[in-house]
Amino acid sequence: MNHARRAAVALLLLGAAAAPRAEPVPNLRIDPSMTTLSGLSSGGYMAVQLHVAYSSVFKRGVGVVAAGPWFCAEGQLRHATGRCLKREGHEDGTPVDALVATAKRLEGRGAIDALSNLRGSKVYLFSGALDTAVVPPLVDDLARWYRAFDVELEQRKDVKAEHGMVTDDFGNACDQRGGAYIQNCGVDLAGDMLAYFYGPLNPRNDGAPRGRWREVDQSEFIAPGRGMGRTAKLYVPESCDTGQSGGCRLHVVLHGCGQNLDDVGDAYTHRTGYPRWADGNRIVLLFPQTGPEALHSCWDWWGYTGADYATRTGMQVAAIKAMVDRLAGSAADCRRAFNAVHLMAGRALAGWWGAIRARGSGIALCWPWQRSALALATPGHWVAGRC
């Protein structure tokens, strides 16, 4: 190996050694009754899936920006790219009544939480009047779907915005689509949604953040290749940090297609308006991230991770719910054993050449004679545990 090549290899190794490692998702003892979530576009569809699959966890409320009704794609890409974006291919738009019936069937099978949990849940819907990516009537269809379950509904569609997350001080011109898909429309949408969920808020912090940004590890909750990135972003107000008093609230924020950390850097996490409300209102913010395997960086709302994508055992749904449980300090059924024992107990599955993977999350456990800790995150979804 010549000197130049040796130097290049040394620099690569030095860079790998210096790269900061993501920390584990912490136990912050958040108040589980105050957990809410919101999402844009594919993140809006995923937010609805989480809200319905785990309505016992997300009962407090959900904010949906530019997304259609629950299970709109029905596991078919042609629906995802047709009726669920442009409302095409169906005489009356999306089959809302049929999708309501499907939810009731899945409830009967135990695939989603009891739909009665949705009664009284706060649902905030937003559609830009100029949205050409997810046409506004789709959000009307989502409103119709939610009304079947007696939610408390707020809908806004008067802002002349293109497709994106709306702010009052950052992004494209309101009527322009593209870039990071953030529009400056003179509307603090993040603040409006948080106030709808939690009531009147203390003043927002427009100065330097007083809390702490953390990069946290998603890889213990879902294996590579399932559409989620290795890390997520977590913003923790000073008063909610580890070791201080519990009882803080959690809001989960789901980006849209083309908006993960690799696509737009910190634009969606830092500049969409959520963090400035967190400091004075004891709101922890979790920003899960898609990864390079996700088509166009989209969340799975049509089935690329499996047919159960919208249920409690959907890989991405279960992984995000498991992160929420960790932040709340919810006790998990955790087992430490030889991987062969996990296999015999149904907690793991055998792969190529005898390698073992955790059931549900697909996390590699290596060989039968090695030991691992597995925690039951959701029914049928075992993740790397801490017993």
C-alpha angles and dihedrals in degrees: 000000000000123000095257092052092047090051091050092050090047091052091049092050091047091051092049091049092049096048108111115244120230114248124233117269102268131228103244096167092234118185102264093204090062100054115128137164143199137188145181125230107319085010088053091054089047091048090055091048091052092045091054101036092048103024088148088064101036098034093123093072155294135224118210124192118190103342136120135228127316114280090006094155094047089209095303125117091207089062092045092055095037123032095015094057107024099016089240131149099039126082094226099031111254122005095248097168091051091049090051088053091049091054090053091051092051090048089054090054093049091244092126133025121270109293089219086077088072093064107111093004112146112245120184116190126190132182126174110235090226098044110142097173100056106017116227096243088068090064088051087055089052089052089053091050093050094047088064087069101046098247123165100253133199118177129185124187105147099097114101093226133145121223112307147068111305123226136168098233114019141057141030124339107286094254096046124094126203141047109073091346093243118131128201101219101150089254124115096212095168090054092046092053095046091049090050091054099041107023126238112001132211114252116290122249109242092174132072113323113263093198131066132264114217132188106219132193118254094173095088089062102047135016124245115272095042095101100262125110126238094252142034132198122246126188115199121187114227092251092053100048122126113288095024128100118303127224098089120142127245127218118185115208120200118197123215131242114305093016108097124118093271091051104044106005112220095339096106097038097043107027107041093084103253102107096055090061093047100069100060097034104048094243118153112207124211117192108189114197137216118224140222094279092061112099106251086347089286126153115245107267098142105042113273090140095046144301093282093059094125097045136079091271095050106126098233094037091052094045094053092045089051091054089051090051091051092052089051093047092237111173114248130204097251126186129186114197146124110294089242088060091049087052094051091046092053094246091114141030131221118245136183116330092003097298113151127227130189113256113253101003094052091219112165114247096176119218133008094244094055124088127238139174116231128187124198103237098173134345107306094358115107119183136186103291140207106215 
